């Protein structure tokens, strides 16, 4: 029981450090901000473009403005948190990952279809689709 509390307590430090970084230090001009290779090469927006700015806005409490930069971010964060703690439990506590990810079986397929449609729509330069692309 104590080992479990210690493992999950320490595992919570990484997300807290990420949140503190994005709250305190993140800027688009930062040398640590990752530029999208797909966008640089093709000029098109990938599903993740605007994600860093959206996360920074989210940790500052600007939920709706963060959605303007990347609509997928809340869903992706939910999935990442689920996987992160399932993997931590698997590696450090030897817990099976099956049944730990509380997602329906059709979720992956539907999410990939949504990503594809979202990727296409956010690259159409007419109203209302221009609001799916991040502000430049």
C-alpha positions in Angstrom: 0.0 0.0 0.0 2.8 2.4 0.9 4.7 1.4 -2.2 1.6 2.2 -4.3 1.2 5.6 -2.7 4.9 6.4 -3.2 4.9 5.3 -6.9 1.8 7.2 -7.8 2.9 10.2 -5.7 6.2 10.4 -7.5 4.5 9.7 -10.9 2.4 12.8 -10.2 5.5 15.0 -10.0 6.1 14.8 -13.8 2.7 16.2 -14.8 3.0 18.8 -12.1 6.4 19.9 -13.5 5.0 20.1 -17.0 2.1 22.2 -15.8 4.5 24.5 -13.9 6.7 24.9 -16.9 3.8 25.8 -19.2 2.3 28.1 -16.6 5.5 30.0 -15.8 7.9 29.8 -18.7 6.3 28.7 -21.9 6.4 31.1 -24.9 6.1 30.5 -28.6 9.5 32.1 -29.0 11.1 29.8 -26.4 13.9 27.6 -27.7 12.2 24.7 -26.0 8.9 25.1 -28.0 8.7 22.4 -30.6 8.0 23.5 -34.1 5.8 21.2 -36.2 7.9 19.5 -38.9 4.8 18.5 -40.9 3.6 22.2 -41.0 7.1 23.4 -41.9 7.4 21.0 -44.8 3.9 21.0 -46.2 2.3 24.3 -44.9 -0.7 22.3 -43.7 -1.9 22.0 -40.1 -1.6 18.6 -38.5 -4.0 17.5 -35.8 -1.4 18.5 -33.1 -0.6 22.0 -34.4 -1.3 24.6 -31.8 -1.2 22.0 -29.0 1.5 23.6 -27.0 -0.1 27.1 -27.1 -3.5 25.4 -26.3 -2.0 23.6 -23.3 -0.4 26.9 -22.1 -3.7 28.7 -22.3 -5.5 25.8 -20.6 -3.2 25.8 -17.6 -3.8 29.6 -17.4 -7.5 28.9 -17.1 -8.4 30.1 -20.6 -10.4 26.9 -21.6 -12.3 28.3 -24.6 -9.3 30.2 -26.0 -7.3 27.0 -25.8 -9.9 25.2 -27.8 -9.4 27.9 -30.5 -5.8 26.7 -30.9 -6.4 23.0 -30.8 -9.8 21.4 -30.4 -8.4 17.9 -29.8 -6.3 18.9 -26.7 -8.9 18.0 -23.9 -9.5 14.5 -25.5 -5.8 13.9 -26.0 -5.0 15.0 -22.4 -7.5 12.5 -21.1 -6.1 9.7 -23.1 -2.5 10.6 -22.2 -3.3 10.7 -18.5 -5.0 7.3 -18.7 -2.0 5.8 -20.5 0.5 7.4 -18.3 -0.9 6.1 -15.0 -1.6 2.6 -16.6 2.0 2.4 -17.7 3.4 3.7 -14.4 1.3 1.0 -12.6 2.5 -1.6 -15.1 6.2 -0.8 -14.8 6.5 0.0 -11.1 3.7 -2.0 -9.5 3.5 -4.9 -11.9 -0.2 -4.2 -12.5 -1.8 -5.5 -15.7 -2.8 -2.7 -18.1 -5.8 -4.6 -19.4 -9.0 -3.2 -18.0 -7.2 -0.1 -16.6 -7.9 2.1 -19.6 -11.5 3.0 -19.2 -12.2 3.5 -22.9 -14.8 1.8 -25.1 -13.3 -0.7 -27.6 -14.6 1.5 -30.5 -12.9 4.6 -29.1 -9.6 4.1 -31.0 -11.2 3.7 -34.4 -13.6 6.6 -33.8 -10.8 8.8 -32.6 -8.7 8.1 -35.6 -11.6 8.9 -37.9 -12.2 12.1 -36.0 -8.5 13.0 -36.3 -8.6 12.4 -40.1 -11.7 14.6 -40.6 -10.4 17.2 -38.2 -7.1 17.3 -40.1 -8.9 17.8 -43.4 -11.3 20.4 -42.2 -8.8 22.6 -40.4 -6.9 23.0 -43.7 -9.9 24.3 -45.7 -9.3 28.1 -45.9 -13.0 29.2 -45.9 -15.5 30.1 -43.2 -16.2 28.4 -40.7 -13.3 26.0 -41.1 -10.7 28.7 -40.6 -11.6 28.6 -36.9 -10.2 25.1 -36.6 -6.7 26.2 -37.6 -4.5 27.7 -34.9 -4.0 31.4 -35.0 -0.6 32.2 -36.6 
